[in-house]
């Protein structure tokens, strides 16, 4: 009876459990647990959310405060609570590719 509530609580309690990107330049600001440092360049190889397979700087699941910007531009899937440009449920053929490592 309460299983969905328990799963939802566990999901929220665990949150994003990614490891920080290896090979990232040292930062004066420490990275939040499981997230890239704030100084990581958006669009770089290091700017990647392993758990949700999108750039971390655009991951609304890890950073819900980003949702407002996507909604303001009309890029929002209300059904799945994601930017439409990232919604693989609505667009099964959508490919979001991690940028290659810089040489």
Secondary structure, DSSP 8 states (H G I E B T S, - for coil): --HHHHHHHHHHHH-------TT----SS---TTS--TTS-TTSTTS-BTTTTB-GGG-TTT-GGGHHHHHHTT--BTTTTB-GGG-TTT-TT----------
